Amino acid sequence: MIKIYGIKNCDSVKKALSFFKKNNLEFSLQDFKTKPVDSSCIKHWLTQIDMKLLFNSRSTTYKTFKLKELNLNDNEKIDWLSKQNLLIKRPVIEYKDKIIIGFNEENYTKVFL
């Protein structure tokens, strides 16, 4: 099954959900607002993807907390991602031991269909 992490009102998550529904693909959504992910989950993702893909330095949360000024290292970024899941680029998809970040219809078609 396809496991999607994100928030329901995120445009990229909405596009991903629409793609899976349109193609009759079974999935589950874990909403960060109702069930946050912890550092162990984030560290697992980072075994396959680069921090630059996961850490959303363009988000409102990043700007609100003025994180650019802190010049965070990767361990500090993991701490922030754990306590502020909205810093995670969305959606994060777990599928067949792969981690996919963001929505890209062409890529989704190759991977899921």
N, CA, C and O atoms as a GROMACS GRO file, in nm:
protein
  452
    1MET      N    1   0.083  -0.119   0.000
    1MET     CA    2   0.000   0.000   0.000
    1MET      C    3   0.088   0.125   0.000
    1MET      O    4   0.201   0.124   0.049
    2ILE      N    5   0.035   0.231  -0.054
    2ILE     CA    6   0.103   0.360  -0.062
    2ILE      C    7   0.072   0.438   0.065
    2ILE      O    8  -0.044   0.458   0.100
    3LYS      N    9   0.176   0.481   0.134
    3LYS     CA   10   0.159   0.560   0.256
    3LYS      C   11   0.200   0.703   0.226
    3LYS      O   12   0.313   0.729   0.184
    4ILE      N   13   0.108   0.796   0.248
    4ILE     CA   14   0.131   0.937   0.220
    4ILE      C   15   0.136   1.014   0.352
    4ILE      O   16   0.051   0.996   0.439
    5TYR      N   17   0.236   1.100   0.365
    5TYR     CA   18   0.249   1.188   0.481
    5TYR      C   19   0.236   1.331   0.432
    5TYR      O   20   0.294   1.368   0.330
    6GLY      N   21   0.161   1.412   0.505
    6GLY     CA   22   0.144   1.551   0.468
    6GLY      C   23   0.031   1.614   0.546
    6GLY      O   24  -0.002   1.569   0.655
    7ILE      N   25  -0.028   1.719   0.489
    7ILE     CA   26  -0.145   1.781   0.549
    7ILE      C   27  -0.253   1.794   0.442
    7ILE      O   28  -0.224   1.820   0.325
    8LYS      N   29  -0.376   1.775   0.483
    8LYS     CA   30  -0.489   1.768   0.389
    8LYS      C   31  -0.506   1.893   0.305
    8LYS      O   32  -0.549   1.884   0.190
    9ASN      N   33  -0.475   2.010   0.360
    9ASN     CA   34  -0.500   2.134   0.286
    9ASN      C   35  -0.381   2.181   0.203
    9ASN      O   36  -0.386   2.290   0.146
   10CYS      N   37  -0.275   2.102   0.193
   10CYS     CA   38  -0.157   2.135   0.112
   10CYS      C   39  -0.189   2.105  -0.036
   10CYS      O   40  -0.238   1.997  -0.068
   11ASP      N   41  -0.161   2.200  -0.123
   11ASP     CA   42  -0.190   2.182  -0.266
   11ASP      C   43  -0.119   2.060  -0.325
   11ASP      O   44  -0.180   1.985  -0.402
   12SER      N   45   0.006   2.039  -0.291
   12SER     CA   46   0.080   1.924  -0.344
   12SER      C   47   0.022   1.792  -0.295
   12SER      O   48   0.016   1.695  -0.370
   13VAL      N   49  -0.019   1.789  -0.170
   13VAL     CA   50  -0.082   1.669  -0.115
   13VAL      C   51  -0.216   1.644  -0.185
   13VAL      O   52  -0.249   1.531  -0.219
   14LYS      N   53  -0.292   1.751  -0.205
   14LYS     CA   54  -0.420   1.737  -0.275
   14LYS      C   55  -0.400   1.680  -0.416
   14LYS      O   56  -0.477   1.594  -0.459
   15LYS      N   57  -0.298   1.726  -0.486
   15LYS     CA   58  -0.269   1.675  -0.620
   15LYS      C   59  -0.232   1.527  -0.615
   15LYS      O   60  -0.275   1.448  -0.699
   16ALA      N   61  -0.151   1.489  -0.516
   16ALA     CA   62  -0.112   1.349  -0.502
   16ALA      C   63  -0.234   1.262  -0.473
   16ALA      O   64  -0.252   1.157  -0.534
   17LEU      N   65  -0.318   1.306  -0.380
   17LEU     CA   66  -0.438   1.229  -0.346
   17LEU      C   67  -0.529   1.215  -0.467
   17LEU      O   68  -0.585   1.108  -0.491
   18SER      N   69  -0.543   1.322  -0.543
   18SER     CA   70  -0.625   1.319  -0.663
   18SER      C   71  -0.568   1.218  -0.764
   18SER      O   72  -0.644   1.143  -0.825
   19PHE      N   73  -0.438   1.216  -0.782
   19PHE     CA   74  -0.373   1.122  -0.873
   19PHE      C   75  -0.404   0.978  -0.831
   19PHE      O   76  -0.441   0.896  -0.914
   20PHE      N   77  -0.388   0.948  -0.702
   20PHE     CA   78  -0.410   0.811  -0.655
   20PHE      C   79  -0.556   0.771  -0.667
   20PHE      O   80  -0.586   0.658  -0.705
   21LYS      N   81  -0.647   0.862  -0.635
   21LYS     CA   82  -0.790   0.834  -0.649
   21LYS      C   83  -0.827   0.812  -0.795
   21LYS      O   84  -0.897   0.716  -0.828
   22LYS      N   85  -0.781   0.900  -0.882
   22LYS     CA   86  -0.812   0.893  -1.025
   22LYS      C   87  -0.764   0.761  -1.086
   22LYS      O   88  -0.827   0.707  -1.177
   23ASN      N   89  -0.653   0.709  -1.034
   23ASN     CA   90  -0.595   0.585  -1.086
   23ASN      C   91  -0.629   0.462  -1.002
   23ASN      O   92  -0.568   0.356  -1.017
   24ASN      N   93  -0.728   0.478  -0.912
   24ASN     CA   94  -0.776   0.368  -0.828
   24ASN      C   95  -0.664   0.296  -0.754
   24ASN      O   96  -0.661   0.173  -0.747
   25LEU      N   97  -0.572   0.374  -0.698
   25LEU     CA   98  -0.462   0.319  -0.620
   25LEU      C   99  -0.494   0.331  -0.472
   25LEU      O  100  -0.537   0.436  -0.424
   26GLU      N  101  -0.473   0.223  -0.401
   26GLU     CA  102  -0.503   0.222  -0.257
   26GLU      C  103  -0.391   0.295  -0.182
   26GLU      O  104  -0.273   0.272  -0.206
   27PHE      N  105  -0.431   0.383  -0.090
   27PHE     CA  106  -0.335   0.462  -0.014
   27PHE      C  107  -0.392   0.494   0.123
   27PHE      O  108  -0.512   0.481   0.148
   28SER      N  109  -0.302   0.537   0.211
   28SER     CA  110  -0.346   0.593   0.338
   28SER      C  111  -0.271   0.724   0.358
   28SER      O  112  -0.158   0.739   0.313
   29LEU      N  113  -0.336   0.817   0.426
   29LEU     CA  114  -0.276   0.948   0.452
   29LEU      C  115  -0.256   0.965   0.601
   29LEU      O  116  -0.348   0.946   0.680
   30GLN      N  117  -0.134   1.001   0.639
   30GLN     CA  118  -0.107   1.040   0.778
   30GLN      C  119  -0.089   1.191   0.778
   30GLN      O  120   0.007   1.244   0.723
   31ASP      N  121  -0.184   1.258   0.841
   31ASP     CA  122  -0.182   1.404   0.847
   31ASP      C  123  -0.091   1.449   0.962
   31ASP      O  124  -0.111   1.411   1.077
   32PHE      N  125   0.008   1.532   0.927
   32PHE     CA  126   0.102   1.582   1.028
   32PHE      C  127   0.032   1.656   1.142
   32PHE      O  128   0.081   1.658   1.254
   33LYS      N  129  -0.081   1.718   1.112
   33LYS     CA  130  -0.149   1.798   1.214
   33LYS      C  131  -0.218   1.710   1.318
   33LYS      O  132  -0.232   1.751   1.434
   34THR      N  133  -0.262   1.591   1.279
   34THR     CA  134  -0.331   1.504   1.374
   34THR      C  135  -0.241   1.393   1.428
   34THR      O  136  -0.263   1.342   1.538
   35LYS      N  137  -0.139   1.355   1.350
   35LYS     CA  138  -0.047   1.251   1.394
   35LYS      C  139   0.094   1.284   1.342
   35LYS      O  140   0.135   1.236   1.237
   36PRO      N  141   0.167   1.366   1.417
   36PRO     CA  142   0.302   1.407   1.374
   36PRO      C  143   0.398   1.287   1.365
   36PRO      O  144   0.379   1.184   1.431
   37VAL      N  145   0.500   1.303   1.282
   37VAL     CA  146   0.605   1.202   1.276
   37VAL      C  147   0.718   1.243   1.369
   37VAL      O  148   0.737   1.361   1.398
   38ASP      N  149   0.792   1.143   1.417
   38ASP     CA  150   0.901   1.170   1.511
   38ASP      C  151   1.037   1.159   1.442
   38ASP      O  152   1.045   1.132   1.322
   39SER      N  153   1.141   1.179   1.519
   39SER     CA  154   1.275   1.181   1.462
   39SER      C  155   1.316   1.046   1.404
   39SER      O  156   1.392   1.042   1.308
   40SER      N  157   1.267   0.934   1.460
   40SER     CA  158   1.305   0.803   1.405
   40SER      C  159   1.249   0.785   1.263
   40SER      O  160   1.317   0.729   1.177
   41CYS      N  161   1.130   0.832   1.239
   41CYS     CA  162   1.070   0.827   1.105
   41CYS      C  163   1.150   0.916   1.009
   41CYS      O  164   1.181   0.875   0.897
   42ILE      N  165   1.182   1.034   1.052
   42ILE     CA  166   1.259   1.128   0.970
   42ILE      C  167   1.397   1.072   0.939
   42ILE      O  168   1.444   1.082   0.825
   43LYS      N  169   1.462   1.014   1.038
   43LYS     CA  170   1.595   0.954   1.016
   43LYS      C  171   1.585   0.838   0.916
   43LYS      O  172   1.675   0.820   0.834
   44HIS      N  173   1.478   0.762   0.923
   44HIS     CA  174   1.456   0.653   0.826
   44HIS      C  175   1.448   0.710   0.684
   44HIS      O  176   1.513   0.658   0.593
   45TRP      N  177   1.369   0.816   0.666
   45TRP     CA  178   1.358   0.878   0.534
   45TRP      C  179   1.494   0.926   0.485
   45TRP      O  180   1.527   0.912   0.367
   46LEU      N  181   1.573   0.980   0.576
   46LEU     CA  182   1.703   1.036   0.538
   46LEU      C  183   1.806   0.930   0.503
   46LEU      O  184   1.915   0.964   0.456
   47THR      N  185   1.775   0.803   0.525
   47THR     CA  186   1.865   0.698   0.477
   47THR      C  187   1.856   0.684   0.326
   47THR      O  188   1.944   0.627   0.263
   48GLN      N  189   1.747   0.737   0.266
   48GLN     CA  190   1.725   0.726   0.122
   48GLN      C  191   1.727   0.859   0.047
   48GLN      O  192   1.755   0.863  -0.072
   49ILE      N  193   1.698   0.965   0.116
   49ILE     CA  194   1.690   1.094   0.049
   49ILE      C  195   1.779   1.196   0.120
   49ILE      O  196   1.816   1.178   0.236
   50ASP      N  197   1.813   1.300   0.050
   50ASP     CA  198   1.899   1.404   0.104
   50ASP      C  199   1.818   1.503   0.187
   50ASP      O  200   1.700   1.528   0.159
   51MET      N  201   1.880   1.557   0.288
   51MET     CA  202   1.815   1.656   0.375
   51MET      C  203   1.759   1.772   0.293
   51MET      O  204   1.652   1.824   0.326
   52LYS      N  205   1.829   1.814   0.187
   52LYS     CA  206   1.783   1.926   0.105
   52LYS      C  207   1.647   1.898   0.042
   52LYS      O  208   1.569   1.991   0.020
   53LEU      N  209   1.618   1.772   0.014
   53LEU     CA  210   1.487   1.735  -0.042
   53LEU      C  211   1.377   1.739   0.064
   53LEU      O  212   1.263   1.775   0.034
   54LEU      N  213   1.412   1.704   0.186
   54LEU     CA  214   1.311   1.690   0.291
   54LEU      C  215   1.283   1.820   0.366
   54LEU      O  216   1.169   1.848   0.403
   55PHE      N  217   1.385   1.900   0.389
   55PHE     CA  218   1.373   2.020   0.472
   55PHE      C  219   1.328   2.137   0.386
   55PHE      O  220   1.399   2.179   0.295
   56ASN      N  221   1.210   2.189   0.414
   56ASN     CA  222   1.152   2.295   0.333
   56ASN      C  223   1.193   2.433   0.384
   56ASN      O  224   1.130   2.490   0.473
   57SER      N  225   1.300   2.482   0.326
   57SER     CA  226   1.352   2.613   0.369
   57SER      C  227   1.277   2.730   0.304
   57SER      O  228   1.313   2.846   0.323
   58ARG      N  229   1.172   2.699   0.227
   58ARG     CA  230   1.089   2.804   0.167
   58ARG      C  231   0.953   2.815   0.237
   58ARG      O  232   0.868   2.894   0.196
   59SER      N  233   0.934   2.737   0.340
   59SER     CA  234   0.803   2.734   0.407
   59SER      C  235   0.782   2.855   0.498
   59SER      O  236   0.876   2.922   0.541
   60THR      N  237   0.656   2.881   0.525
   60THR     CA  238   0.619   2.988   0.619
   60THR      C  239   0.676   2.958   0.757
   60THR      O  240   0.721   3.048   0.827
   61THR      N  241   0.672   2.831   0.797
   61THR     CA  242   0.725   2.791   0.928
   61THR      C  243   0.874   2.824   0.939
   61THR      O  244   0.919   2.874   1.041
   62TYR      N  245   0.949   2.796   0.833
   62TYR     CA  246   1.093   2.827   0.830
   62TYR      C  247   1.116   2.976   0.851
   62TYR      O  248   1.204   3.017   0.926
   63LYS      N  249   1.036   3.056   0.782
   63LYS     CA  250   1.050   3.201   0.792
   63LYS      C  251   1.003   3.254   0.927
   63LYS      O  252   1.065   3.343   0.984
   64THR      N  253   0.894   3.198   0.978
   64THR     CA  254   0.838   3.241   1.106
   64THR      C  255   0.939   3.222   1.220
   64THR      O  256   0.955   3.309   1.305
   65PHE      N  257   1.006   3.106   1.220
   65PHE     CA  258   1.103   3.077   1.326
   65PHE      C  259   1.243   3.132   1.294
   65PHE      O  260   1.337   3.112   1.371
   66LYS      N  261   1.255   3.202   1.181
   66LYS     CA  262   1.383   3.263   1.141
   66LYS      C  263   1.498   3.163   1.146
   66LYS      O  264   1.605   3.192   1.199
   67LEU      N  265   1.474   3.046   1.088
   67LEU     CA  266   1.571   2.938   1.096
   67LEU      C  267   1.695   2.963   1.010
   67LEU      O  268   1.802   2.907   1.037
   68LYS      N  269   1.683   3.046   0.909
   68LYS     CA  270   1.800   3.078   0.826
   68LYS      C  271   1.910   3.140   0.912
   68LYS      O  272   2.028   3.113   0.893
   69GLU      N  273   1.869   3.222   1.005
   69GLU     CA  274   1.964   3.291   1.092
   69GLU      C  275   2.039   3.194   1.184
   69GLU      O  276   2.149   3.226   1.231
   70LEU      N  277   1.980   3.078   1.212
   70LEU     CA  278   2.042   2.982   1.303
   70LEU      C  279   2.150   2.897   1.237
   70LEU      O  280   2.229   2.832   1.305
   71ASN      N  281   2.153   2.897   1.101
   71ASN     CA  282   2.252   2.819   1.028
   71ASN      C  283   2.260   2.675   1.082
   71ASN      O  284   2.365   2.631   1.128
   72LEU      N  285   2.149   2.603   1.075
   72LEU     CA  286   2.134   2.470   1.135
   72LEU      C  287   2.219   2.364   1.065
   72LEU      O  288   2.234   2.365   0.943
   73ASN      N  289   2.275   2.273   1.145
   73ASN     CA  290   2.339   2.155   1.087
   73ASN      C  291   2.232   2.047   1.069
   73ASN      O  292   2.117   2.067   1.109
   74ASP      N  293   2.266   1.933   1.011
   74ASP     CA  294   2.166   1.830   0.981
   74ASP      C  295   2.098   1.775   1.107
   74ASP      O  296   1.977   1.748   1.105
   75ASN      N  297   2.172   1.757   1.215
   75ASN     CA  298   2.110   1.707   1.339
   75ASN      C  299   2.010   1.808   1.396
   75ASN      O  300   1.904   1.770   1.446
   76GLU      N  301   2.044   1.934   1.388
   76GLU     CA  302   1.951   2.038   1.434
   76GLU      C  303   1.828   2.044   1.344
   76GLU      O  304   1.717   2.067   1.391
   77LYS      N  305   1.848   2.023   1.215
   77LYS     CA  306   1.734   2.020   1.122
   77LYS      C  307   1.642   1.904   1.155
   77LYS      O  308   1.519   1.919   1.150
   78ILE      N  309   1.697   1.788   1.188
   78ILE     CA  310   1.615   1.673   1.227
   78ILE      C  311   1.531   1.708   1.350
   78ILE      O  312   1.412   1.676   1.356
   79ASP      N  313   1.593   1.775   1.447
   79ASP     CA  314   1.519   1.817   1.567
   79ASP      C  315   1.403   1.909   1.529
   79ASP      O  316   1.291   1.894   1.579
   80TRP      N  317   1.430   2.005   1.442
   80TRP     CA  318   1.325   2.098   1.400
   80TRP      C  319   1.217   2.026   1.320
   80TRP      O  320   1.098   2.053   1.339
   81LEU      N  321   1.256   1.936   1.230
   81LEU     CA  322   1.156   1.862   1.152
   81LEU      C  323   1.066   1.779   1.244
   81LEU      O  324   0.947   1.764   1.219
   82SER      N  325   1.124   1.726   1.351
   82SER     CA  326   1.047   1.644   1.447
   82SER      C  327   0.946   1.726   1.524
   82SER      O  328   0.834   1.682   1.547
   83LYS      N  329   0.987   1.846   1.566
   83LYS     CA  330   0.895   1.926   1.647
   83LYS      C  331   0.806   2.017   1.564
   83LYS      O  332   0.703   2.065   1.613
   84GLN      N  333   0.842   2.042   1.439
   84GLN     CA  334   0.762   2.125   1.348
   84GLN      C  335   0.750   2.052   1.214
   84GLN      O  336   0.820   2.084   1.118
   85ASN      N  337   0.659   1.954   1.209
   85ASN     CA  338   0.643   1.874   1.087
   85ASN      C  339   0.609   1.956   0.964
   85ASN      O  340   0.627   1.909   0.851
   86LEU      N  341   0.561   2.077   0.983
   86LEU     CA  342   0.529   2.160   0.867
   86LEU      C  343   0.654   2.209   0.794
   86LEU      O  344   0.644   2.271   0.688
   87LEU      N  345   0.772   2.181   0.849
   87LEU     CA  346   0.898   2.210   0.779
   87LEU      C  347   0.932   2.100   0.677
   87LEU      O  348   1.025   2.116   0.598
   88ILE      N  349   0.858   1.991   0.679
   88ILE     CA  350   0.882   1.879   0.588
   88ILE      C  351   0.816   1.909   0.454
   88ILE      O  352   0.698   1.945   0.447
   89LYS      N  353   0.894   1.894   0.346
   89LYS     CA  354   0.836   1.910   0.212
   89LYS      C  355   0.731   1.802   0.192
   89LYS      O  356   0.748   1.688   0.236
   90ARG      N  357   0.623   1.839   0.126
   90ARG     CA  358   0.510   1.748   0.114
   90ARG      C  359   0.471   1.725  -0.031
   90ARG      O  360   0.498   1.807  -0.119
   91PRO      N  361   0.407   1.611  -0.053
   91PRO     CA  362   0.392   1.497   0.036
   91PRO      C  363   0.520   1.413   0.043
   91PRO      O  364   0.606   1.420  -0.045
   92VAL      N  365   0.530   1.335   0.149
   92VAL     CA  366   0.632   1.231   0.159
   92VAL      C  367   0.557   1.101   0.137
   92VAL      O  368   0.456   1.074   0.202
   93ILE      N  369   0.606   1.020   0.045
   93ILE     CA  370   0.538   0.895   0.012
   93ILE      C  371   0.633   0.779   0.034
   93ILE      O  372   0.746   0.779  -0.013
   94GLU      N  373   0.583   0.679   0.107
   94GLU     CA  374   0.655   0.553   0.125
   94GLU      C  375   0.586   0.451   0.036
   94GLU      O  376   0.465   0.429   0.045
   95TYR      N  377   0.665   0.387  -0.052
   95TYR     CA  378   0.610   0.289  -0.144
   95TYR      C  379   0.719   0.190  -0.184
   95TYR      O  380   0.821   0.228  -0.239
   96LYS      N  381   0.695   0.063  -0.155
   96LYS     CA  382   0.791  -0.043  -0.190
   96LYS      C  383   0.933  -0.007  -0.149
   96LYS      O  384   1.024  -0.010  -0.232
   97ASP      N  385   0.951   0.026  -0.025
   97ASP     CA  386   1.083   0.061   0.030
   97ASP      C  387   1.148   0.182  -0.037
   97ASP      O  388   1.270   0.198  -0.030
   98LYS      N  389   1.068   0.266  -0.102
   98LYS     CA  390   1.118   0.389  -0.160
   98LYS      C  391   1.054   0.507  -0.090
   98LYS      O  392   0.943   0.497  -0.036
   99ILE      N  393   1.126   0.619  -0.090
   99ILE     CA  394   1.073   0.744  -0.038
   99ILE      C  395   1.067   0.843  -0.154
   99ILE      O  396   1.166   0.866  -0.223
  100ILE      N  397   0.949   0.901  -0.174
  100ILE     CA  398   0.929   0.998  -0.282
  100ILE      C  399   0.881   1.128  -0.217
  100ILE      O  400   0.790   1.127  -0.135
  101ILE      N  401   0.943   1.238  -0.255
  101ILE     CA  402   0.910   1.368  -0.198
  101ILE      C  403   0.845   1.456  -0.305
  101ILE      O  404   0.893   1.463  -0.418
  102GLY      N  405   0.736   1.522  -0.267
  102GLY     CA  406   0.670   1.616  -0.356
  102GLY      C  407   0.578   1.550  -0.457
  102GLY      O  408   0.566   1.428  -0.461
  103PHE      N  409   0.512   1.633  -0.537
  103PHE     CA  410   0.423   1.583  -0.642
  103PHE      C  411   0.482   1.613  -0.779
  103PHE      O  412   0.515   1.727  -0.810
  104ASN      N  413   0.493   1.508  -0.859
  104ASN     CA  414   0.536   1.520  -0.997
  104ASN      C  415   0.459   1.413  -1.075
  104ASN      O  416   0.490   1.294  -1.064
  105GLU      N  417   0.360   1.454  -1.153
  105GLU     CA  418   0.272   1.359  -1.219
  105GLU      C  419   0.348   1.262  -1.310
  105GLU      O  420   0.316   1.144  -1.315
  106GLU      N  421   0.445   1.313  -1.382
  106GLU     CA  422   0.523   1.227  -1.472
  106GLU      C  423   0.596   1.118  -1.392
  106GLU      O  424   0.595   1.001  -1.430
  107ASN      N  425   0.658   1.157  -1.283
  107ASN     CA  426   0.728   1.062  -1.197
  107ASN      C  427   0.629   0.964  -1.134
  107ASN      O  428   0.656   0.844  -1.129
  108TYR      N  429   0.516   1.014  -1.087
  108TYR     CA  430   0.415   0.927  -1.028
  108TYR      C  431   0.368   0.822  -1.128
  108TYR      O  432   0.350   0.705  -1.094
  109THR      N  433   0.347   0.864  -1.253
  109THR     CA  434   0.303   0.771  -1.356
  109THR      C  435   0.405   0.659  -1.375
  109THR      O  436   0.368   0.543  -1.388
  110LYS      N  437   0.532   0.694  -1.376
  110LYS     CA  438   0.639   0.593  -1.392
  110LYS      C  439   0.645   0.497  -1.273
  110LYS      O  440   0.661   0.376  -1.290
  111VAL      N  441   0.630   0.552  -1.153
  111VAL     CA  442   0.648   0.472  -1.032
  111VAL      C  443   0.524   0.389  -0.998
  111VAL      O  444   0.537   0.272  -0.963
  112PHE      N  445   0.406   0.448  -1.009
  112PHE     CA  446   0.285   0.385  -0.956
  112PHE      C  447   0.197   0.314  -1.059
  112PHE      O  448   0.113   0.232  -1.023
  113LEU      N  449   0.217   0.345  -1.188
  113LEU     CA  450   0.128   0.284  -1.288
  113LEU      C  451   0.201   0.184  -1.378
  113LEU      O  452   0.140   0.125  -1.467
   0.00000   0.00000   0.00000
